[in-house]
Amino acid sequence: MKARRDIRHLTTRKGKAWPDEKIEKRLAELERRLKASTKKRDRRRVNLPPLRFNEALPIFAKKGEIIEAIERHPVIVVSGETGSGKTTQLPQYCLAAGRGIDGLIGCTQPRRIAATTVSRRIAEEMGQKHGEAVGYKIRFKDRTRKDGYIKIMTDGILLAETQSDRYLGAYDTIIVDEAHERSLNIDFILGILQTLVNERNDLKLIITSATIDTEKFSKAFGNAPVIEVSGRMYPVDVQYITPETDPSANGELTHVELAVQAVKRVLSQSHAGDMLVFMPTEQDIRETCELLEAQTPEGTRVMPLFARLTAAEQSRVFARI
């Protein structure tokens, strides 16, 4: 891409002719860079990691259609519900479509914890050591390698990279995941990419969204094809629990105490499995954890999870015991 711009610059110098010796010098430099780029491309093709698709996921049924669409179109929109497998499988489908050779396959995630866990999962599925062929980059932490193939990052990181590399030359494919969340970062990124796909004919863009807004994304990118993927839902049992009253509190319990009460009731029915408790603020989370640690049975692990925790602290939630 940069070589093409340099060649164009040599031929369009506002009507002024370049000195012959300067043209020869620039052409020699371009030739050297192109040879180095060709060697790098061949090396990346040889070292391409083996692909191991997860056939149990619903998106696998559309694997062939998605790979063909990536090969044929500069932009595609993949619409899929939660559980379809699009987040972990699409980067691998890009590799199968021949992407990742001329540059990285970049995939954005709205949150740091999603970026780190998704990259670990993809590396695990591909049988790779995390941080090598597959890595991630979040604020203050970069676990990617120059010879890597897949880079998972927050949308804020990709947006920041446009400040130093307006053409995003490090990537040959970009996946904007969960675009329906429509944050300010995502909207800026989509606006920048809308220009880039017209200026870079080597760039592929994949936008993933829930079942809403797919037509809007398609029209914004020249009626890009939309591929719909089914999701996979698990049975959910909804229980409405009447809170027990506390005489010492005159029958008025806080939402933190009610949450603890609900957890204890579930634990009394079953001691196996995991439980996720949603609380509105960081302070509520900390208070809930403190109460649960004091009141739950021995052997119960209570772990907080919120954005201000370090990546290592967040990863504890997903660690296998």
Phi, psi and omega in degrees: 000311180294324179297318178298320179295321180293320178295318178297324179294325179294329184264354182227073182254048177051043174081356181264138182275139175282144172299143184304318183293328179288322177297316180297320180295317180292320179295323177295320178295319178297318179298318179298316180294322180293322178295318178296321179293322179295318178297317179297319179297315179297321180295318179294323180294319180293322184270011181304127182291152179294146181261134180228091184285145178272101185287347182280346183275146182302328183294340182300330179295338181253013185304308182299317181295319181291316180298317178297320179295321178298320180292326188266333188239145177288332181224134171226155177243126178250119181254123182204143179281170178302135178095000181284334180096008185295325185295316183273334186269328184301317177301325179287325176296327177296318176299318180295334179273006178091008178276171179085002180268314181275353180180181180287155166264108181263136180229123181266148176230146183292336185227154182298316184296327177292319181299316183289317183288323179295317180296321178296318182295318179295317178299318179297315181296326182273358180071030182251153174286131184297134180098000179252268178294328179236127180216183180219160175222122175231177180300129178073003180212127180232112178243056176235158177239153181297331180263017177284175183239323183238129181234116176263134184210163173285157180297331178295324179295313180298320179297320179294326181292335178293341179289327180258344180218087187296335180265359182048051185294345180287348186242143169252350178213138177229131177248121175260101185271148178057043184295339181293347179291337171050052172283170178297320178299315181296318180297319177296316181299315180297322178295318178294316181293330178300323176284319185296320183294339176275335181266336180242105180282357178263356185267136174248140180233131176237127179247125177250144183208159169291186187290353179264154173068006183295322180294324178296315179296319180298313181294325181295337181242047173066041181057049178299146180296144179249126177248122182263134181238134179286152177263183178222115182254149177253150182299136181237131179255116182265124179238132176256113186261129175281121184294142175282145180273153179242109183304324182291340180255016181057034176079001183250109179256146176285165180295332177293314180294324177294322178295316178298320179298318180295319179298316181297324179293317179295320179295331178290339180267331180204138180257000183256155174097183182245160181220140179240124181246122179266129177231151189288329185227165177298319180298319177299319180298314181296316180296319179297317179298317180298315180293320181293320179298330181274338190242351182269160182298157179298139181099349178279127179262125179247122183228131177282158177210112175203169193296328186281353175292153176291163180300322180294320179292322178293323183294337180302328182297329185262359182289140178279137181268000000 
